[in-house]
Amino acid sequence: MLRTVKTETGLVRGTPAADPRITAFKGIPFAAPPVGNLRWKAPQPAASWEGVKDCIEFAPISVQNIPGLNKDDIYTREWNVDPEIPMNEDCLYLNVWTPAKSADEKLPVYVWYFGGGLQVGNPAEMEFDGERLARRGIVVVSVNYRVNVFGFLAHPELTAEAPEAPTNFGHLDQQAGLLWTKRNIAAFGGDPDRITIGGQSAGGMSVLAQLNCPANEGSIQGAIVESGIFMGFYQPRVLETLADAEKRGEDFFAFLGVKNLEEARALSAEYIRDKNNEYQGRWGTVTDGVFQPANYMDSLRSGKLLDVPLMMGYTDDEFFAVPEAESEESLRELAQRQFGERAEEFLSLIKAEEGLEAAKENARVSTIKNAVHAAFRMMEKNGMTSPRYFYAFGPEIPGWDHPGAFHSSDLWFFFETLAKCWRPFTGKHYDLARQMCNYWVNFVKTGNPNGEDADGSSMEAWAPYQLEEPICMGFRDMPKAEVSETSPLEELLIESQMK
């Protein structure tokens, strides 16, 4: 087993996982601590060390709200359970699970980005254990990154200081973890030329951001986006520009009571976090003209995302959109703005004459389901040739809270970590998780999720999505491939987002 590995900055020692055939390396530094004058800068190279570094515990999570405090929150019940988890601005570390016995095995590699709205989250969450994936013959890497104001602040002084990397520091951390993997993963038995990136929720959005960065071409051979693509159904398509983000940054500095960047960097991380909570600041991806030349939705429309095999899907009971209108008159204004000459078609489809509330209910649509349809159609329209696979997750999720297939509930399944959950999962759930994990690993290995189950029997065939036959793999009781049906209203909304 590979228990000690030489990286570009020094030797690291891992520890046997629960299955001793897997070695887990936790807390490997991939960049310098982003503290002091490196706060709000692109990640810098990690320092070398002498001797062997023991990498047997997760590194501190990035600075964010303390997890585990809100007992009424489903995500606190589910996995953010530890208010005492170490937290530090020195957080740029990654984790590796490898089944390799030697460094020459060239196993496929899966690089994972956690979710949390780009405001919270960490790779030490219990559901992200990479062991079960690694047991199937791949190397798994999970990357920590800066979140909230530490990861996505913009300010004119930052742009003047580093115009080549003015913001999006959290995404640049993700990219640095990817590039570290490409440079170092061969020593862990991985193949640097077979890297698939994946993420869920904001992690999935981050995958799209990485595919939207031309500098990543050649470093990514496949991508998995789980509940991570959102489109502004019923809303104007506006994402924050660098100029807008800089203005928010100036406003935030004034709220902090500092005159310049130097004074802001001298503040404690905890003070900045707490003031950001007072400010109610949510910071995220900025179209900065560098890392993100355009927003990824516009790149989808113009066919400029990196063209690699792609898997995308959603859970049945996650986000839904309704028309943002306060009166029937404003609903008509929204229809005219969003659909132009097809406004009356929209209104007739939702039967607006029944009243505003009835109209809103009739126009309620699954945001991510329809976003995937729109994205895949745009890719096909723009001549992107790599295969695309669509899935829907919706089994019965047990528990006293009767949560349905809520946003993120699929994490337990494709990581096959159900045994760590408090919910009373039964045999059917474990069977489904085993097969989902199989499909994911097959995709990482070949860009095609199809293959055999553990007993050698063929799993349900999963065909790529095509406009003529939009196949969706339904993960409910057991995997079942079916055509994803869309209503006339959904078709109108999808078409409006593609223009």
Secondary structure, 3 states (H helix, E strand, C coil): CCCEEEECCEEEECEECCCCCCEEEEEEECCCCCCHHHCCCCCCCCCCCCCEEECECCCCECCCCCCCCCCCCHHHHHCCCCCCCCECCCCCEEEEEECCCCCCCCEEEEEEECCCCCCCCCCCCHHHCCHHHHCCCCEEEEECCCCHHHHHCCCHHHHHHCCCCCCCHHHHHHHHHHHHHHHHHHHHCEEEEEEEEEEECHHHHHHHHHHCCHHHCCCCCEEEEECCCCCCCCCCCCCCEHHHHHHHHHHHHHHHCCCCHHHHHHCCHHHHHHHHHHHCCCCCCCECCCCCCCCHHHHHHHCCCCCCCEEEEEECCCCEECCCCCCHHHHHHHHHHHHHHHHHHHHHHHCHHHCHHHHHHHCCEEHHHHHHHHHHHHHHHCCCCCCEEEEEECCCCCCCCCCCCCCCCCHHHHCCCHHHCCCCCCHHHHHHHHHHHHHHHHHHHHCCCCCECCCCCECCCCCCCECCECEEEEECCCEEEEECCCCHHHHHHHHHHHC
